[in-house]
Amino acid sequence: MNFLISAVSDIGIKRQTNQDSLSAKIVDTFYGQVMFAIICDGMGGLSKGELASATIIRAFDNWFYNDLIKILHNNKKDIKEDLKRSWESIILEQNDKLKEYGEKNQLQLGSTLTTLLCHNNRYYIVHVGDTRVYQLTESIVQLTKDQTLLQKEIDSGNLTTPQQIEDFPKKSVLLQCVGVADSVMPYFYSGKIDSNMVFLLCSDGFRHKISNEEMFNNLNYNNLTDEMTMNNILLNLTEMDKNRLEKDNISSIAIKVTI
């Protein structure tokens, strides 16, 4: 199983800095091709959000190049449990480092985190905050659950209609991010990869002004013929966001599964 990949990040129309950070890579190993993608959205209302997101990206990139091959070597079938332990260790370490840096410099900084690793017909996700992973096959499905006050109210049954959700005044309030609280509890997901499948990782700025239907119509499997086409589609969706006056940074990664 092989992959095509494309990534776009844009400062948007209002922010002075791009507090989103991302990384996406495909490598051939003795154990098969591995695809790894990560998006981090630095907190727009906090100081040094761009530092927080970039710091987490570097930590996961270092893990990818230095530790992943050991996990692949030690697990001939399912790497899920070793990945969970390894990723949780990175997240807790980065949470402590960012919190300590913030306290030392009398500021707050934090970041969301969403990663996707694909290998041997399986996908693995670790997630903190409200960046997302979608899966596109015959339809579009959100694989991650937002760690937000809005999602908590929906899950509790306090918001039951689209209008109530739309009118909720605290949509952007995160319940978890990396770097602010004493502890952080990531969500983990895994599943099977099938042919004719596309994954989309995105920051909340990407999806605020674009519907699920628009994402599916643009990023479905048949449209993504090559990486240049994938990149142009992501750029066009980013421009659509900006034309609709999205105020946040806008970042996305598209991955097409090929046989």
Disulfide bonds with the S-S distance in Angstrom:
none
